[in-house]
Amino acid sequence: MADKKADLAGPGIGDYTELESILPQDYRSLLSPRETQEALFAAKDFIEEHLCRELSLIRVTVPLIVDVESGVNDYLDRDGSRTPVQFHISNDHEKHPIDAQVVQAATKWKRVALKQFGMHPGQGLLTDMRAVRKDYFLDHDHSVYVDQWDWERAITADQRNLKFLTEIVEKIWHVLTGAERHVQKLFPKLRSDRYPNLPEKLTFMHAEDILERFPDLPRKQRETAILQDYRAVFIYGIGWTLKDGYPHEMRAADYDDWVTETRSADGRPMHGLNGDILVWNPVTRRRHELSSMGIRVNAETLRRQLELTNQLDFMKLPYHQAVLNNVLPLSIGGGIGQSRTYMSLLKKAHLGEVSATVWPNVLKEMCRRKNIHVIE
């Protein structure tokens, strides 16, 4: 069981010797570096336009830094293993200083923004979010620099159910597969028998069902195994403790609702109103997470999740008070990794081919040997 516990948090492979064996041996990009830039911005424009259309969103600005005291920054997990970059702004000779953090994600900020921009149920927002996650291991699909389409939509109380979540996920999947067709019309070289397209249909499964099929495997290996049968899956219920005594993956207690009781299609009791989209990457031949999303906590489930994670001290923060006092709208939201999506649509082996950021020399040299063009 030790491997299961180690697999709950801390994304990335964690070892460059292992990474070298994972990166493809005979890789050749289907697009030149210049064509890659043209194609990724074509995909970006398509996805942003169609997400707004499908989900009734408008584009809004999003902060890169937030006030520590606001409580709106995201900690991504519940064990404190990934902490934000923090700095002090002396401001006015320390008369009115601010302690600020670089955002790790805009999850909680977006819910505040729904109220700020006067969004009603059925209306929402889309951000072109940039973040820094300094505690990642830098491999082929994890970077300190994070770019996401972070979106949020106001909902009603009776929409807090799996059926509504599923409908939203299917709309997002329709946008992503549409983007793939769009870039292939512009760049026919992306059509490849070697690297098949995303499937038109997304398979929905609960984390408990996947554990039942592969009870002895840790989480990442379970995901890899299920993607051999279904090349694209949405996994419900991430954060709740499963039958083996571990959650499928750690989830923060104060944004997604992973505690609400639900029912499977055949009537079995389950938990959680959230999940992840994962696909099989035929270039790297590995699991590839594109998106994490969910129906957000209400006052009742926030309190319960903070109790379960021993984080009741968060309740004093302004954001958490706003949820507990029903000041903020009920909502659903998520983040879609931009560079992760470009990797999938443009058939890339490494995040650095579509994202300009910092990489260690050991990784850059490894990529050069394997004919992988990393942007510097």
VENLIN-V316658 format. One record per residue. RES is the residue in one letter. OMEGA is omega in whole degrees, -180 to 180 (none if undefined). Layout:
res=RES omega=OMEGA
res=RES omega=OMEGA
//
This chain:
res=M omega=-179
res=A omega=180
res=D omega=178
res=K omega=-179
res=K omega=-179
res=A omega=-175
res=D omega=-172
res=L omega=-176
res=A omega=-179
res=G omega=-175
res=P omega=179
res=G omega=-177
res=I omega=173
res=G omega=-178
res=D omega=-176
res=Y omega=174
res=T omega=177
res=E omega=-179
res=L omega=-179
res=E omega=179
res=S omega=-177
res=I omega=-179
res=L omega=-174
res=P omega=-178
res=Q omega=-173
res=D omega=-173
res=Y omega=171
res=R omega=-179
res=S omega=178
res=L omega=-180
res=L omega=173
res=S omega=177
res=P omega=179
res=R omega=178
res=E omega=179
res=T omega=179
res=Q omega=179
res=E omega=-177
res=A omega=-177
res=L omega=177
res=F omega=172
res=A omega=177
res=A omega=-179
res=K omega=-179
res=D omega=-180
res=F omega=-176
res=I omega=-179
res=E omega=180
res=E omega=-174
res=H omega=172
res=L omega=178
res=C omega=-178
res=R omega=-175
res=E omega=-172
res=L omega=-179
res=S omega=-178
res=L omega=167
res=I omega=179
res=R omega=179
res=V omega=175
res=T omega=-175
res=V omega=-177
res=P omega=169
res=L omega=179
res=I omega=179
res=V omega=177
res=D omega=-180
res=V omega=-174
res=E omega=-179
res=S omega=-177
res=G omega=-175
res=V omega=178
res=N omega=-178
res=D omega=178
res=Y omega=168
res=L omega=-179
res=D omega=-178
res=R omega=-176
res=D omega=178
res=G omega=-177
res=S omega=-179
res=R omega=-175
res=T omega=-178
res=P omega=171
res=V omega=-176
res=Q omega=179
res=F omega=-176
res=H omega=175
res=I omega=-173
res=S omega=170
res=N omega=174
res=D omega=177
res=H omega=177
res=E omega=176
res=K omega=-180
res=H omega=-176
res=P omega=176
res=I omega=168
res=D omega=-173
res=A omega=175
res=Q omega=169
res=V omega=-176
res=V omega=170
res=Q omega=172
res=A omega=-176
res=A omega=-171
res=T omega=-177
res=K omega=178
res=W omega=-176
res=K omega=-179
res=R omega=173
res=V omega=-178
res=A omega=177
res=L omega=178
res=K omega=-178
res=Q omega=-178
res=F omega=174
res=G omega=-179
res=M omega=176
res=H omega=178
res=P omega=-177
res=G omega=178
res=Q omega=-179
res=G omega=-174
res=L omega=178
res=L omega=179
res=T omega=173
res=D omega=-166
res=M omega=173
res=R omega=-176
res=A omega=175
res=V omega=176
res=R omega=-168
res=K omega=-174
res=D omega=175
res=Y omega=165
res=F omega=-173
res=L omega=180
res=D omega=-176
res=H omega=180
res=D omega=172
res=H omega=-178
res=S omega=173
res=V omega=178
res=Y omega=-177
res=V omega=173
res=D omega=-176
res=Q omega=161
res=W omega=178
res=D omega=-176
res=W omega=179
res=E omega=-178
res=R omega=178
res=A omega=-178
res=I omega=174
res=T omega=-179
res=A omega=-178
res=D omega=174
res=Q omega=179
res=R omega=-178
res=N omega=-177
res=L omega=-179
res=K omega=-179
res=F omega=177
res=L omega=-179
res=T omega=180
res=E omega=179
res=I omega=-180
res=V omega=180
res=E omega=177
res=K omega=179
res=I omega=179
res=W omega=177
res=H omega=178
res=V omega=-177
res=L omega=178
res=T omega=175
res=G omega=178
res=A omega=179
res=E omega=178
res=R omega=-178
res=H omega=-178
res=V omega=178
res=Q omega=173
res=K omega=180
res=L omega=-177
res=F omega=-175
res=P omega=179
res=K omega=-179
res=L omega=175
res=R omega=-173
res=S omega=175
res=D omega=-179
res=R omega=-177
res=Y omega=-176
res=P omega=179
res=N omega=171
res=L omega=176
res=P omega=179
res=E omega=-176
res=K omega=176
res=L omega=180
res=T omega=-180
res=F omega=179
res=M omega=176
res=H omega=178
res=A omega=180
res=E omega=179
res=D omega=-180
res=I omega=175
res=L omega=-180
res=E omega=179
res=R omega=-177
res=F omega=-170
res=P omega=-175
res=D omega=-176
res=L omega=171
res=P omega=-169
res=R omega=-176
res=K omega=178
res=Q omega=175
res=R omega=179
res=E omega=178
res=T omega=-178
res=A omega=-178
res=I omega=179
res=L omega=171
res=Q omega=179
res=D omega=-178
res=Y omega=-172
res=R omega=176
res=A omega=-177
res=V omega=166
res=F omega=-177
res=I omega=177
res=Y omega=163
res=G omega=-178
res=I omega=-179
res=G omega=179
res=W omega=178
res=T omega=-177
res=L omega=-173
res=K omega=179
res=D omega=178
res=G omega=180
res=Y omega=170
res=P omega=176
res=H omega=175
res=E omega=177
res=M omega=174
res=R omega=176
res=A omega=-175
res=A omega=-167
res=D omega=170
res=Y omega=178
res=D omega=175
res=D omega=178
res=W omega=-175
res=V omega=-176
res=T omega=178
res=E omega=178
res=T omega=176
res=R omega=174
res=S omega=-179
res=A omega=180
res=D omega=170
res=G omega=-180
res=R omega=180
res=P omega=178
res=M omega=177
res=H omega=170
res=G omega=178
res=L omega=-178
res=N omega=177
res=G omega=-178
res=D omega=168
res=I omega=174
res=L omega=178
res=V omega=173
res=W omega=178
res=N omega=-177
res=P omega=178
res=V omega=-180
res=T omega=-176
res=R omega=179
res=R omega=172
res=R omega=-174
res=H omega=-179
res=E omega=179
res=L omega=-171
res=S omega=171
res=S omega=-176
res=M omega=176
res=G omega=169
res=I omega=-172
res=R omega=180
res=V omega=166
res=N omega=-176
res=A omega=-176
res=E omega=-176
res=T omega=174
res=L omega=-179
res=R omega=-178
res=R omega=-179
res=Q omega=175
res=L omega=176
res=E omega=-177
res=L omega=-177
res=T omega=179
res=N omega=-179
res=Q omega=-178
res=L omega=178
res=D omega=177
res=F omega=-173
res=M omega=-179
res=K omega=-178
res=L omega=-176
res=P omega=-180
res=Y omega=-177
res=H omega=175
res=Q omega=180
res=A omega=176
res=V omega=-176
res=L omega=-180
res=N omega=176
res=N omega=178
res=V omega=-178
res=L omega=178
res=P omega=165
res=L omega=-175
res=S omega=170
res=I omega=-179
res=G omega=-180
res=G omega=176
res=G omega=176
res=I omega=-178
res=G omega=-178
res=Q omega=-178
res=S omega=175
res=R omega=180
res=T omega=178
res=Y omega=176
res=M omega=-178
res=S omega=-175
res=L omega=-175
res=L omega=174
res=K omega=-176
res=K omega=-179
res=A omega=-173
res=H omega=180
res=L omega=-178
res=G omega=176
res=E omega=-177
res=V omega=-175
res=S omega=179
res=A omega=-177
res=T omega=180
res=V omega=176
res=W omega=177
res=P omega=-179
res=N omega=-179
res=V omega=-179
res=L omega=179
res=K omega=178
res=E omega=178
res=M omega=-179
res=C omega=178
res=R omega=-180
res=R omega=-176
res=K omega=176
res=N omega=178
res=I omega=-177
res=H omega=179
res=V omega=180
res=I omega=178
res=E omega=none
//
